[in-house]
């Protein structure tokens, strides 16, 4: 144990001696299952199918978006009942187009969960709801020590954590930095400001944080969505059939 500890300290020292790495410009996205902690406590027999359903639908929808939109989503981590993804914005990428595709992914996700909840399957104990948040800015890779897996840190993650507290079921919210991309480039998404956090409300952040959702899509964007919604609903239907009382997953 002593040798392992000394080796860890040496690795830490070697890494800390290095200069701070250059940041990458990334989108960071989180999707959280609503009310899972209380549900788990109140429903010890059915919480597992519920969270399993949530995780499977989110990952399937994000995989679908990756394939159909070439969005460049990269899975980062899963914590309890929340999934995190990143999208690295390289020199040849157009950030506002990526932001538009994130809104498109949210629309797919909303449709998928609506399709599921419309079936009123008793195994889930009510509607399965989600909250989605995204932000855009500089992120830094975490220092690799011992068995810690890849993670990210930086002001963007701090800001996103403050924003996430104001997320509500079945909606997407995002920062002013992300909203600016959508507004300035006429992406077809119509952002709307819902709240501004002062530094007193946003621990550790020295400036105001604007929180946005969006109030609508222009007609051209809606036409693009309609072509894909049917396929996404069918994909979700195939999935939830696994959780009917006759299926092995339900038992």
C-alpha positions in Angstrom: 0.0 0.0 0.0 2.8 2.4 0.8 4.5 1.8 -2.5 1.2 2.4 -4.3 0.7 5.6 -2.4 4.2 6.9 -3.1 3.7 6.1 -6.8 0.5 8.0 -6.8 2.2 11.0 -5.1 5.0 10.9 -7.7 2.5 10.8 -10.6 0.6 13.7 -9.0 3.8 15.8 -8.6 4.9 15.1 -12.2 1.5 16.3 -13.5 1.3 19.3 -11.2 4.7 20.4 -12.4 3.3 20.8 -15.9 1.7 24.0 -17.1 -2.0 24.2 -17.4 -3.1 22.6 -20.7 -4.7 24.7 -23.4 -8.5 24.7 -23.2 -10.8 23.3 -25.8 -13.9 25.0 -27.0 -16.7 22.5 -26.3 -20.4 22.2 -25.9 -21.3 20.3 -22.7 -24.7 18.6 -22.4 -26.4 17.0 -19.4 -29.7 15.0 -19.3 -31.1 14.3 -15.8 -33.9 12.0 -14.7 -36.5 14.0 -12.8 -37.5 13.0 -9.2 -35.5 9.8 -9.2 -34.2 10.0 -5.6 -37.7 10.3 -4.1 -39.1 7.8 -6.5 -36.5 5.2 -5.5 -37.4 5.7 -1.9 -41.1 5.4 -2.5 -41.1 2.7 -5.1 -38.4 0.1 -4.2 -39.8 -2.5 -6.6 -40.0 -0.4 -9.7 -37.3 2.3 -9.6 -34.8 0.1 -11.5 -36.9 -0.4 -14.7 -37.6 3.3 -14.6 -34.0 4.4 -14.5 -33.0 1.7 -17.0 -35.6 2.9 -19.4 -34.4 6.5 -19.0 -30.8 5.6 -19.7 -31.6 3.5 -22.7 -33.9 6.1 -24.3 -31.3 8.9 -23.8 -28.4 6.9 -25.2 -30.5 5.6 -28.1 -31.8 9.1 -29.0 -28.3 10.6 -28.8 -26.9 7.8 -30.9 -29.7 8.5 -33.4 -28.8 12.2 -33.5 -25.1 11.4 -33.9 -25.9 9.2 -36.9 -28.6 11.4 -38.6 -27.1 14.8 -37.9 -23.3 14.1 -37.7 -23.3 16.2 -34.5 -20.1 14.7 -33.0 -21.5 13.8 -29.6 -19.1 12.1 -27.2 -20.2 10.4 -24.1 -18.4 11.8 -21.0 -19.8 10.2 -17.9 -22.8 8.9 -16.0 -23.5 10.0 -12.4 -26.4 8.3 -10.6 -29.2 9.4 -12.9 -27.6 12.0 -15.1 -25.6 11.6 -18.3 -23.0 14.0 -19.7 -21.9 14.5 -23.3 -19.5 16.8 -24.9 -19.0 18.1 -28.5 -15.6 19.4 -29.4 -15.7 22.3 -31.8 -12.7 22.1 -34.1 -11.4 24.8 -36.4 -13.5 23.6 -39.3 -16.8 23.4 -37.3 -19.5 26.0 -37.1 -20.5 26.4 -33.5 -24.0 27.9 -34.2 -24.8 24.9 -36.4 -23.8 22.5 -33.6 -26.0 24.5 -31.2 -28.9 24.2 -33.6 -28.4 20.4 -33.7 -28.4 20.2 -29.9 -31.9 21.8 -30.0 -32.8 19.3 -32.6 -31.6 16.5 -30.3 -33.7 17.9 -27.5 -36.8 17.8 -29.8 -36.1 14.1 -30.6 -35.7 13.4 -26.9 -38.9 15.1 -26.0 -40.8 13.2 -28.7 -39.3 9.9 -27.6 -40.3 10.4 -23.9 -43.8 11.6 -25.0 -44.2 8.5 -27.0 -43.3 6.4 -24.0 -45.5 8.2 -21.5 -48.5 8.2 -23.8 -48.6 4.4 -23.3 -49.1 4.8 -19.5 -47.2 1.6 -18.7 -47.8 0.8 -15.0 -44.3 -0.5 -14.5 -42.9 3.0 -14.5 -45.2 4.4 -11.9 -46.1 7.5 -13.8 -44.5 9.6 -16.5 -40.7 9.3 -17.0 -39.5 12.9 -17.3 -36.1 14.5 -18.0 -34.3 17.8 -17.7 -31.7 18.9 -20.3 -29.0 21.6 -20.0 -26.2 22.7 -22.3 -23.5 25.3 -22.4 -20.6 26.4 -24.6 -17.2 27.5 -23.7 -13.6 26.5 -22.7 -13.1 23.3 -20.8 -9.9 21.6 -19.5 -9.1 17.9 -19.3 -8.7 16.8 -15.7 -5.2 15.8 -14.4 -5.0 12.0 -14.9 -4.1 10.5 -11.4 -4.3 6.9 -10.4 -7.5 5.3 -11.9 -9.5 8.6 -12.4 -11.1 8.5 -15.8 -11.3 11.3 -18.2 -13.3 14.3 -17.0 -13.4 18.0 -17.6 -13.2 21.1 -15.4 -13.4 24.9 -16.0 -15.6 27.9 -15.8 -18.0 26.5 -18.3 -18.7 23.5 -16.1 -19.1 25.8 -13.1 -21.6 28.0 -15.0 -23.5 25.0 -16.2 -23.9 23.6 -12.6 -25.4 26.9 -11.5 -27.8 27.0 -14.5 -28.9 23.3 -14.0 -30.6 24.2 -10.7 -33.2 26.1 -12.7 -34.0 23.3 -15.1 -37.6 22.0 -15.1 -39.1 18.7 -16.4 -39.2 18.1 -20.1 -37.5 21.5 -21.0 -34.1 22.4 -22.1 -32.2 25.5 -20.8 -28.9 26.9 -21.8 -26.5 29.8 -21.1 -26.3 33.2 -22.7 -23.1 32.1 -24.5 -25.0 29.3 -26.2 -28.0 31.5 -26.9 -25.8 34.1 -28.6 -24.8 31.5 -31.2 -28.4 30.8 -32.0 -29.5 34.4 -32.1 -26.6 35.9 -34.1 -26.7 33.3 -36.8 -30.4 33.0 -37.6 -30.5 29.2 -36.9 -34.3 28.9 -36.9 -34.3 28.6 -33.1 -35.9 31.5 -31.1 -34.3 31.7 -27.7 -36.0 33.5 -24.8 -34.4 34.8 -21.6 -36.1 33.3 -18.5 -33.8 34.4 -15.7 -30.6 36.3 -15.0 -28.5 35.2 -12.0 -26.4 37.8 -10.2 -23.0 36.9 -8.7 -24.8 36.6 -5.3 -27.0 33.9 -6.7 -24.2 32.1 -8.6 -21.6 30.8 -6.2 -18.1 31.4 -7.5 -19.1 33.3 -10.6 -18.2 36.9 -10.8 -20.6 38.0 -13.5 -24.3 37.7 -14.3 -25.4 34.4 -15.8 -28.3 34.6 -18.3 -30.5 31.5 -18.6 -32.4 30.8 -21.7 -34.9 28.3 -23.1 -36.5 28.7 -26.5 -40.1 29.7 -27.3 -40.3 28.4 -30.8 -38.9 27.3 -34.1 -39.3 28.9 -37.4 -41.3 27.2 -40.2 -38.2 25.9 -42.0 -36.8 24.2 -38.9 -40.2 22.6 -38.2 -40.4 21.1 -41.7 -36.9 19.5 -41.1 -38.1 18.1 -37.8 -41.3 16.5 -39.2 -39.3 14.3 -41.6 -37.5 12.6 -38.7 -40.1 12.5 -35.9 -41.9 9.5 -37.2 -38.7 7.4 -37.3 -37.8 8.5 -33.7 -41.2 7.6 -32.4 -41.0 4.1 -34.0 -37.6 3.6 -32.4 -39.0 4.4 -29.0 -42.0 2.2 -29.5 -39.7 -0.8 -30.2 -37.9 0.0 -27.0 -40.8 0.4 -24.6 -42.3 -2.9 -25.8 -39.5 -4.6 -23.9 -41.1 -3.3 -20.7 -44.6 -4.6 -21.1 -45.7 -7.1 -18.4 -45.2 -10.0 -20.8 -41.6 -9.3 -21.4 -38.6 -10.7 -19.6 -37.3 -7.2 -18.8 -40.5 -6.5 -16.8 -40.2 -9.7 -14.8 
